[in-house]
């Protein structure tokens, strides 16, 4: 698995490279898992969209993530994640 993981991460050279990785994850994998079935990846994609300036898409996905995971995490954890999401939305990523 390590060589496969290293190849995967070697393919990401910058922020923009993440888009294709998340789009890959959005399609069902070999076991039929979709993005929604991988809560950490789903949440990471939400933040990627937010930092990419794709606020509308990010908000839709965040809403879906919260509705799927509302009973998995403590309320204070969900509140903190929501707060971090709002902060990310207010400060999109810009190339220097």
Phi, psi and omega in degrees: 000328183300313178300322178296316179296318180295320176298318180300310183287332175295336181281352179256106182257342181200176183305316183294334179293340181293331182306310182294327179294318179289324177296322174300314183293338181287339178271146180304137179275192183300335180261003179086008179285135176257174180304320182296339181271000179238081190304324181290318179293318178301314180294320177299320179295322176303312181291324176299312179299318180299311181289340178278356181084013180261063190299315182300312178298317181298317180295320178297315181291325178295318178300316178296318180297314180298319182291330179280333189244012185298333181257006180267325184249156177295149180305320181292331176291314178298322178296318180292319177298318178297319178296315178296324177298315179298320178296319179294323180294325181283348182225073180299155180290134174229140178287137180277000000 
